[in-house]
Every structure is written in C-alpha cells, then in structure tokens.
Amino acid sequence: MLNEAFEIIQDIIVLANCFTSISFSFVPRSSNFLGNILANGALMNSHSSL
C-alpha cells in the first residue's frame, strides 16, 4: 500500500513539472462528491486490471 502511494506521488511530481505554475489545495471529500466518485471508480478499474 505504501509503495502504491509513493508511485502516485511520483506521478504527480512528474506531471506537475510539466507546468510553469501549479498549485494544490485541500478540498474535503464531503465538498467534492463528484471528484470522490471519479477517484473511487478509477481505483476500482485499476485494481480490476491487475
């Protein structure tokens, strides 16, 4: 699980380096219902393809 989180963070760093300016901000899960659904769906799809 920790290795998977590390790989995700590495992907974020690589993608962030493609931009001249980028910022990140915390959005509570309860305030981002659709984003939470999309993220969970992506995780389910990635696990089913392993």
Secondary structure, DSSP 8 states (H G I E B T S, - for coil): -HHHHHHHHHHHHHHHTTSSS-------GGG-HHHHHHHHHHHHHHHHT-
